[in-house]
Amino acid sequence: MKKKVICLMLGLTMIGAISTAQVRRCGSMENLERLKLEDPALESRMVQIENATQQFINTPQRGMNAIVNIPVVVHVVYNTASQNISDAQIQSQLAVLNEDFRRLNADRANTPAAFAATAADPEITFCLATKDPNGAATTGIIRKSTTVTSFSDNDGVKYSSSGGDNAWPAGSYLNIWVCNLGGGLLGYAQFPGGPAATDGVVMLYSAFGRGYSTLAPYNKGRTATHEVGHWLNLRHIWGDASCGSDLVSDTPTQQTSNYSCPAYPHKTCGNTSSGDEFMNYMDYTDDACMNMFSQGQKSRMQALFAAGGSRYSLTTSTACGGTITPATCNVPAGLSTSSLTASSVTLNWTSTGASSYNVKIKPVSSTTWTTATSTTNSKAFTGLTASTAYQFQVQSVCSGGTSAYSALGNFTTPSASTTTSGSITVGTGTSTMIAPYGTYYMDEKSQFIVTKAELAAAGYTSSNNSIRAMAFNVASASSQVMNGFTIKMRHTTAASYSSASYLSNTSMTTVFSANKTATTGWNTHTFTTPFVYNGVDNLLIEICWDNSSYTTDTKVYCSVLSTNNTILKQQDVAAGGICTATTGTLSTSRPNIRFTMGASAARTEQEEISAAPQTFNLFPNPVTSGLTLQYSTEADESQIAVSVYNMMGALIKREESGSVASGDHEYKMDLGGYENMPNGIYMLTLTIDGKPMTKRFVLAR
């Protein structure tokens, strides 16, 4: 059968080179979503950072005492001579950053008068490091040859083991990796709160610097300004949603990203006569069209460098001069929790130079703290109350005295009936394979064996023996829907396949079945029926789907094994599919698989929320007083409830509208009269016939 291949192109690229037909593409949000899937605690850390940011913004500030100077290390990872950019080109990029983050750029004169009043000098500068982490002299530029021809937004360039270069300590340096990026990417950044090992900015070599070997229209260094803006906690100006929010009050709401250089004014979303602020560095316009940050964006960036801020340690880094010594008695940061149950929790934080720590914890509703000490960067507490919001702080103790207490960390204990869950990943390979999402054929059946030893090595414990979800990490995705995508599981004593015959699929449990379209990054399938692992045998996983059309393959990251742990069959079958096939093709490649584990087969409240269809809209966002919900109901006499919670999980208000008929509906809420709702981030839960759906919104009166 002749295949029809459909190519979806975001721009015309060749080995990373930019042509005038390409449009700006930033991978920061895709990278963020991947990191959230890999690290369930990241969302909580980012909420804490956002709460601290809003508190900083809402508290009168007297300004920074000094310009924040950030040491930079540039990792040039090159496969060809042209990718090994010159020192002069790197220096030109530092010059652009120093101009743009001090509003010394010559083209600031191009800012329209309507926006010039809110244009800001962020008071941030950048210097190439002169001391490495060991205190030795350095130019701040690391050059490394690689056999990798093209990197993506999966952080491969940040590890020597995958052909890149390891990061320098994120508490003392801004790491910038310059390499050949594929897929039309100009760059991507990691937002505050992510893992230290991958913290920094990644740039396409031909969009890094001003002039030299850079290519128009991205030849004036503004891609790095944009990505460093993300690294400093700025969102895209359109909020990555139609008329969305960038969490900044003085940037106009706009419909979506702007490209090239629009004519001023360009009006969308009913914004003012001045229209979109498309000259803002956080839009997608050409380099020559960008020229400003706003005062609100400056406040978000400066919040990171306040005491307790997530990038505060950079204010004490001496990597641009002198001898680097560990910061003594620094304020703990990166507060997070683990092993959370209805009655216990382990508190975690990051800090260096301390001999011990004072830790205090209390219910939010209480005025009395419980205090304990720890000699490590964690502390376990027991005897907590179920379904209760708590807060905690940590203080460093060192030979010179004690630090200030950290910013508040927050968490809510689950109800007594809710069990904890975590994730384990089997396989860390960077090769790719087509199963289980290969869409170059109409139909596909695959089986994978995961051994007990692999599960144990990945972190399985008998206390978390219920598999609640399974995820596969997609390197490149097609647009093909896989109809009837079904996952089945059972225990098996087989550790690998000895022949090209499938293992028997009798007595298997169907854990997931739905139509599926793959997307780049981790694709999670939340089970309708959790699978309880017996802790003794190996696991047999079978996946099958049946299509009547095809397109290019989706490719999944995989590990190469020493034995055959995968068997696969693909075929074009117009009807009936191949799910009953008895033979396939053996493979020593198996997808990297992430399992979400729980302590029982009962689904948690969060899993119920995740499984519920997200079918409602909420606007405007940010909101000053009047909030509108748009939603649909399928059944007559549906029961509707709307609840608003703060970020610590405390209920602010609840409204019920009784029974509503099937169809489309609109529901309005007046938040103006609620004094217990200061400006900040809240969660709104819409419950339809007992099924909750949750979205966040920003209150900015």
N, C-alpha and C positions, 0 to 999 in steps of 0.2 A: 504494500500500500504506500502510495506516495505521501510524504509528510508535508504539511504546510507549516512553515515556521513564521511566527509573528515576532517582530523585534520592537520593543518599546524603548525609545531613546529619550532620556532627559536632556541630552545635548550631544553634539558631535565631538567625540574625543578620540585621541589616538595616543596610546602609551602616556596618558596623563596630560598631554599638551592641550592647551585651550585654544579653540577657534572662536571667531566672533559670533558663531551660531550658538555657543553654549550659554546657558543661564547659570546664575550663581546657585550652588547647591551646598548647603551646610548639613553635616550629619550629626549635629550635637543632640537633637531630640531623639533620633534613632538610637544613638549610643546610650542616652539616658534610659530609654525604655528597656534596652538589653540589660543594663546594669541593675535595674529594678527587678527584673526577672531572676537574675543571678543572685541578688542579695535582697531578700525580703525586708531587711531592716533599713535599707536605704531610704525608702519612703518616709519612715518615721524620723530619720535624721534630717531629711530635707524639710519636713514640717517644723522641726525644732529650729532650724536655721531661719525658716520663713517667719516663724513667730518672733524670733529675736530681731529679725530685720524690721518687721512691722513695729515692734516696740521701740527700736532705734529711731524709726521715721516719726513715730508719734510722740517722742520725747524731745523737747527743745534741745538742740545741740549748739555748742559754742564753737563747732568746727574742730578739725584735726589740729593738734599742736604742731605737727610738722608734715611735710610732704611724705607720703608713703613711697619708699624706694624699694622696688622688687628685684632681687637678683634673678637672672635668667641663665639657664643652660640650654643651648641649642644642640640637639642630636641630629646630625645630618646622616641619614641612612640612605645610601645610594647603590643603585644597580648598574648605572651607566655614568660616564664621565659628565654628561650634561646635568645629571641629578646632583652631582657633588658641587653645589653652588659655592661661590667664592666668599671669603671673609667680608669683602666689601659689600656684597649683596646682603649678607646678614646684618652688617652694621647699618645699612640703609633701612632695614625693617625696624631696628631698634630706634632709629631716628624718627620714623613715622609714629611708632607707639608713643614716644615721648612728646611728639607734637600733639597727637590726637587726645591723649589723656591729660594734657595740660591746656587744651584749647589754644595752642600756639600754631595750629595749622594755617597756612596762608589762605586756603579756600574757605576759612570760616566767614569771610566776607560774603560768601554766596548763601549763607543761611537767610531765609526770608525773614523780614522784619517781624512777622507774626510769631515766629519761633525763636528769634534771637533773644527775646526777654527771658526765656527759660533755658537757653543753651548754657552748658555748665563746663567749668574747669574741674574735672574729677580729682585733681591734686594727687595724681599717681604718676610715678616715673619708673623707668626700667633701666637696668644696667647689666651688661654681661658679667657673669661671675668671675672674680679673680682668685678665689680660693675654692678648692673642691671639698667634698665632705670630710676628707682627712686633713684639711688645712694646707695642702700643697697648692702651689701656684697653678693657675689654669687660665686659658683664654676664654673659658665659658663656651667653647665650641668643641663638640665631640664628633669625629667623623668615623663612620663604620660602613664598610662594604658589605653588601648582602646579595644572596642569590635569589631573593624574593623579587619578582619583577613588578609586583603591584600589591599595595596594602589596601585594606578596607577600614570601615569604622568599628571593627571588632577588637581593637587594641593590640593586634599582633605586633605592630611596630614598637610597642612599649616593652617588649621582652626580648632579651638576647636569645632565648631558647627558640623563638619563632622567627629569627632573622632580623629582629629589631635591636633596640638597645635599652637596657634597664634604666628606670628613672633614678634621678638623684633625690634625696629626701625632700618630700613635698612641703615639709614645714619650714624649709630654708630656701627653696628655689621654685621658680616657675619653670617647669620642664616644657620645652617646645621641640617636637619631633618634625623634621622636614624630610619628606620622602615622596615617592610616586604613589599617589592615591588613585584607585580605579573607580569606576561607576559614576564618573562625572563629579566626584567630590572635590571641593576646593579646600575643605578643612572640617574639623570638628573639635569640640572641647568637652571637658568633663566639668559638670557643675559642682559647687561646693557640697560636701557630704559624701562623695564617692570614695572608693578605696584609694589609699595613699600610693599604692604601687602603680596606679595608672593615672594619677592626677596630672593634668596639664592640657596642652593644646597640640593637635596634629595638623600639619599644613602640607598642601601640595607644593612641590618645589618650585613650580613655575608661577605660583601666586604669592610667593614669599619675598618681600622686599619691594623696593621702588626702582624701576628701570632695570638695568642689567639684563638678565635672561628671562624676566617676567614677561607675560603675554597679556596684551589688552583683551578685554576691558578691565582686567584684574591685575594691573601693573603698577598700582600706587600704594600697595601695602595695606589696604583697608580690609582685606580678608582676615589678616591677623588681628586687626583692631576689633573686628566683629567677633572672632572666636575668643579673644581674651576677654571681651565683654561677657560672653557666656561663662567663662571661667570665673568671672567676678560676679556671677549670679544674675545676669541680665537675660531676659527672655526675648524671643523675636517680638518685634513691635506689634505684630498682629495677633500675638498670643497663640499662634499655631492652631487657630480655629477661625471660622468665619465670624468676623466682628468680635474676636476674642479679646482677652485681657492679658497684658504683659505685666500686670501687678504694679504699674507705675501710673500715678494720677495725672501727670502733666503731659503725657503723650496721647494724641487723639486716637480714639478707636478707629481701626481701619479694617477693611474687609479681608484682605489677604496680603501676601507679599507683593511688592512692586519690583519690576525688573527694568533694566536699561536706565533711562533717566527721564521720568515722566515730566510733562509740562505742568508747571505750578499755576493754580492749585489743582490738585487731583483729589476729588471728593468722593468718599465712600462711607457707608454705614451712617449716613446722616450727620457726619462730623461737621465742624464749624466751617465758616467761609474759607478758612485757611486750608482745609482738606487734610490729607494724609501728611505725616511728617516723614516723607520718603527719603529725605536727606539724612535721617538718623542712621548711625552706624549699624543698628540692629535690624534694618530692613535688608532687602536683597538687591538693591540697586547697584549700578556700576560703581567702581572705585571713585571715579571722577565726580560722581553725584553725591557722595557721602561727605558730611562735614561736621556732625555734632552728636553729642550726648545731651540729655536733658538733666535738669536739676533733680528730678525724681530718680533718674537712673544713677546719678552721682550718689544720692543717699543710700540706695541699695548697695552700691559698691563699698562705700565707706563703712557701712554696718559690719562688713566682714572683718574690718581692722580695729573695731572697738574691743575693749577688754572682754574676753570670752568669745569673741567672734571666731568663725571657723578658719579664717586666714590671719588671725592675730599674730601668730608666731613669726610671720614674715616681717613684721615691724621691728623685730629684734635680731633678724638675721644679719650677720656681718660678712656674708659671702662675697660682697663687692669690695671688701677691704679688711685688713686686720686678720687675726687668727680666729677661725671658727671654733667656738666652744659651746657645749650644750647649754641651752638656756636654763638657768637655775631658778627653781621655784616658780615655774611658769603656771599660768592658770589652766587647769584641765579643760579639754574641749572634746568634741566628738562623742558626747554622751549618748548611750544607747542601752538597750536591754536585751537579754536573752533568757532562755529557759523560763519564760513567763507562764505561770499557772494561776489558778484562782487564789492561791495562798502564798506563793513564793515568786521570787524574781532574782536574776543576777544582773547587777548594774555594771556597766562597762564605760570606760573613758580612755582618752589618749593623753599622754603627758610624758615629759622626760625630765631628768635631773632631780627627781624627788626621792626622798628616803621612805616616805609613807604618805598616806592620804587620809584626810578626815572626810567621811561620807555622812550626809544627813538626808533623811527621808520622812515624808509625812503625807497623809491624805490631803488633797487640795482643800477640803472643807475644814481642816484642823489648823490650829495655830501652834501646835506642839510638835517639835522635831524629835525624831529618834536618831541618835548619832552613833557611828561606829568607825573603826579604823581599818585600814588595809595596807599591806606592803606590796600589793600587786595592783594592776590596772582594772580590777574588778572586785565586786563584793556581793555576796549572796545574802538575801534577807528572806526570812520565813515569817509565818504568822500574819500574813496580810489578809485583808477582807475582800471577798469576791465582789466583782462588779463595782469597783471603786477606783476613782481617779486619784493618782498619786503624783507627787513631784519630788525631785531630789537634786542635790548639788554636791560638788566635790571640791576639796581644797588640797593643794599640794603642801607637803611639809618637807623642808630641807634645812641644811645647816645654817642658812641665812635667815630662817624664820618660816613664815607661811605665806602662801599666795592669797589673793582674793578668792572667794568662792566662785565657782563656774556659773555660767548661765543655767537657768532651770532646765532640767530634763523632765519629761512628762510621760506617763504611761497609764493605762487603765487595765486592771485585772479582769480576766474573763469571768463569766458566771461559773458556778461550781460544776455545771454540766458540760461546759465547753472544754475541749481538750486542746493542748498545744500541738503545733505542727511545725515541721521544718522541711528542708529540701536536701537531697543528696544527689550528686552528679556522678554517673558512671561513664568514664571516658572523657579525656581532655584533648583528643587529637585535633589537628588543624587541617587534615585532609578532608575531601568532600565526597559524598556519594549521593545517589538519587533516591534511595528508599528512606522513609516511607512516602515521600511526596513526589516521586518522579512522574511528571505529566507529559512526557513525550509519547507515551502510549495511552490508549483509552482506559486500560484496566491494570491494576497492580495488586499483587499479594506478596506479603513479606512476613517472615518470622525471624525473631531475634531471641537468642538465649543470653540471659544475664545470670552469672553464677553467684552462689552464696558468698564466695570469697570476694568477688568484686563489690557486692553490696556492703560487706563488712568493711572493706578498705575505704569505701566512699563515706562511711560514717553511720551505717545502719545500726540501730540498737533495738533490743526487744521491747523497750518502752514505747517506741514509735514504730509499730509493726503494720500499720494500716496505710496502704498506698492510695492516696486520694486524687492524685493527678500525675500526668506524665507530660514531658515537654521535649521538643526536638529543636535544635539550634540551626536556623536556616541561614546559609551563606548568600544565596541568591534565589529570589522567588519569582515564579511566573504568576500570571493572573488567572490560571485555570482553576475552576471549582472542582473539587473531588467529591463526587456525589456518594452519599452513604458511607462516609469515612468511618470505619468501625474498628475498635480496638478490643481484643479479647485476651485473657490471661489465664494461666493455670500454673501449678507447680510441675516441675519435671526433674528427673534424676539425670537427664542428659546434660553434659557440659559443653557439647559442640555437636555439629552434624557430621555423621560418618558417611553419608551418601547424599545424593541430590533429592532425596524424598523428604517431604514435609513431615514433621512430627504430627501425631494424631491431634486433631482439634476437638475431640470429644471432651465433655465435662469442663469446657472453658467458660469463664465468666465474661459476659459482654459488659465492659466498663464504660464505653463511650461510643456514641454513634450520632453523627450529624454531618451535614455538608460542610466542607472545609476548604478555605482558600489560604494558602501559606503566605506568610509575611516574613520579611527579613528579621532575624533575631530569634529569640526563644518563643516557640509556639506551644502554648500550654493547653492541654486537654483535661478539664476538670471532670472527674468521673461521676457518672450518675449513681454508680454502685461501687464504693471503695472496695479494694481488694486487700484482704488480710493475709499477709505473708507469714508462713509458718516458721521462718527462721532456720529451716533445716535444708530444704531442697533448693534447686535453682528455679529461675522464672522463665516461662515461655510466653512470649508476647507475639500475637498475630495481628496484623493490620491488613485490611483489604478495602478496596473501593472500586466502583464500577461507573465508568463514564461512557458517553457516546461521542466525545470529541477529545481533542488533544492540542497541546501547544508545546513550547519549550520546557525542558526539565527544570524543576526546582531542585536545588542542591543543598544538602544538609551536611554540617560538620560531623566528621566521624573519626574513629580510632582504628588503626590497623592492628589486627590481632594475630597471634601465632596459630590459632586454630580457626575453623569455620564456625563462626557464631551467628551467621546470617544466611538465609536462603531467600531468593527473590525470583518472582516471575512477572514479566510484563507482556501484555498482548493487546491487540486490537480486537475486541469482541463487541459487536454492535448491540447484542442483548445477552443477558444471562451472566456475563462477567466471568471471572476466573477464580472466584473465592473457593471453589471446590477443587482447584487444581491439586494434584498429588505430587508433582515434581517441579523443581525450579532450578536455579543456578546458585551454587555455593559461593560464598564470599568470606574473605578474612577481614573485610571492613564492616564495622557496625556503628550506627549513629551514636553520638554522645547523647545520653538520655538523662534527663533530670526528673527525679521522683519527688513528689511532695508527700511527706510521711506524717501520720498522726498517731495518737495513742489509742484510738478506737475507730470503729467503722462509722461512727456517727459523724455527719458532716457538721463543721463548725458554722457559726453565723457568717463569718467572712466568706466561706465557700458558698453558702447559699446566696450571698450577695453577688459573688463573682459569677455564679451560674445564671442569675436572673438577667433577662434581656434589658439592655440599656436603651430605653425607648422614650426618654423624655428630654426636653430642652429647658434650659433655665437662663433667663436674661432679665435686665442687663447684668453684666458681670465685668467689673465691679458694680455694686448697687449702692444707692444712697438711702432709699427707703422702700420704694415699691418694687417687689420682685414678682416676676411672672413665670409660671410653669406651663409648658405645653406637653401633653401626653395623650396616649391613646389607650382605650380599653377594648378588649375583645368580647367580653360577656356583658349582658344586661345586668343591672343591679350590682355592679362591682363596688366593693367597699374601698374607700380611698382615705388615706391618712398622710399628713405631711408633718415631719418632725425636723427641727433644727438643733444641731449639737455644736458645741465649741470643739476645738481640736484636742481637748482632754477627754472628750466623750460625754461631757455633762449636757443633759437635755436643757435647751433654752426655751423652746416652745413647741407645742404640738397642736395641730388643727385637724379635724376630721370633717369630711364633706358628706358623709353618708353614702347612699347608693347613687350611682350614676349609670346612665345607659351606655351601650357600646358606641364607639366612635371616637372622634377627636375632641379634646377638651382643653380649656385654658383655666388656670387657677391663679389668683392674684393674692399676694401676701403683703401686708404693710408692716415693715420692720422699724418704722420711724419712731414708734412710741416705746421701744424696748430699751430701757436704760442699762439693762444688764448685758447689752451687746456692744462693747467697745469696738472700734475699728479693728479689723483683722480678718482671718480666714475661718470659715465655718463649713460644716457639712450639712447638707439637706438630704433627707431620706424620704423618698416618695414610696409609699407602700400600697400596692394594688392587690387586693384579695390575698393578703398575707405575704406577698413577694416584695421584698424591699429593693430599691435601686437608689444609689447614693452618688451625689456630685458635690464638689466643693464650690464655694463662691466667696468673693471678697467684699466685705462691707467697708465702704469708704465714704463716710458722711462729709 
